[in-house]
């Protein structure tokens, strides 16, 4: 899989609280782009792990991705067997 970047677009309390995500408002800058380390795909949500913040996991709903179909591709790969998809 090619390099994926994620632009932090903001969040709300519900997105942060959804299954134990970290709060990106404490460390990310809205509008800034970050390199994605892994996409952790689950049946109803996807968590984003960023190189710049090891050990943190964020709700994918808080980001816009480049390429735009990155999460869709990761979900398709998950359906055929992988759970955590390393990228880059």
C-alpha positions in Angstrom: 0.0 0.0 0.0 1.3 3.5 -0.8 1.9 6.3 1.6 -1.3 7.6 3.1 -1.7 11.0 4.7 -4.5 12.2 7.0 -5.7 15.8 7.3 -7.1 16.4 10.8 -10.5 18.0 10.2 -11.7 18.4 13.8 -13.7 16.1 16.1 -16.4 16.1 18.7 -16.8 14.3 22.0 -18.8 11.4 20.5 -16.1 10.6 18.0 -13.5 10.6 20.7 -15.5 8.5 23.1 -16.4 5.9 20.4 -14.7 2.7 21.6 -11.8 4.4 23.5 -10.1 6.7 21.0 -7.5 9.2 22.0 -8.6 12.8 21.9 -6.8 14.4 18.8 -7.7 17.9 20.1 -5.0 17.5 22.7 -2.1 17.0 20.2 -3.2 17.5 16.6 -3.6 20.8 14.7 -6.8 21.2 12.7 -6.0 21.4 9.0 -2.5 19.8 9.3 -1.6 16.7 7.4 0.0 13.6 9.2 1.6 10.4 7.8 -0.5 7.3 8.6 1.3 4.3 10.1 -1.6 1.9 10.2 -5.4 1.7 9.7 -7.0 -0.5 12.3 -10.2 -1.8 10.7 -13.1 -3.1 12.8 -16.6 -4.1 11.7 -18.1 -0.6 12.5 -15.2 1.7 12.8 -11.6 2.4 11.8 -8.8 3.7 14.0 -5.9 5.7 12.7 -2.4 5.3 14.0 0.0 8.2 13.1 3.8 8.0 12.9 4.0 11.3 14.8 2.1 10.0 17.8 3.1 6.4 18.7 0.7 4.6 20.9 -2.2 7.0 20.1 -5.3 5.9 18.1 -7.8 8.2 16.6 -11.2 7.9 15.0 -11.0 7.9 11.2 -14.1 10.2 11.1 -11.8 13.0 12.2 -9.7 12.9 9.1 -9.7 13.4 5.3 -7.3 10.9 3.6 -5.0 11.1 0.6 -5.5 9.1 -1.4 -9.2 9.5 -0.9 -10.0 5.8 -1.1 -7.4 4.8 1.5 -9.9 3.7 4.2 -12.1 1.9 1.6 -9.1 -0.1 0.4 -8.0 -0.9 3.9 -11.5 -2.2 4.7 -11.5 -4.3 1.6 -8.2 -5.9 2.6 -9.5 -6.4 6.1 -12.5 -8.3 4.7 -10.0 -10.8 3.2 -8.0 -11.4 6.3 -5.9 -8.5 7.7 -7.0 -6.6 10.8 -4.3 -4.0 11.1 -3.0 -2.7 7.8 0.4 -1.2 7.8 0.8 1.6 5.2 3.8 3.2 3.6 
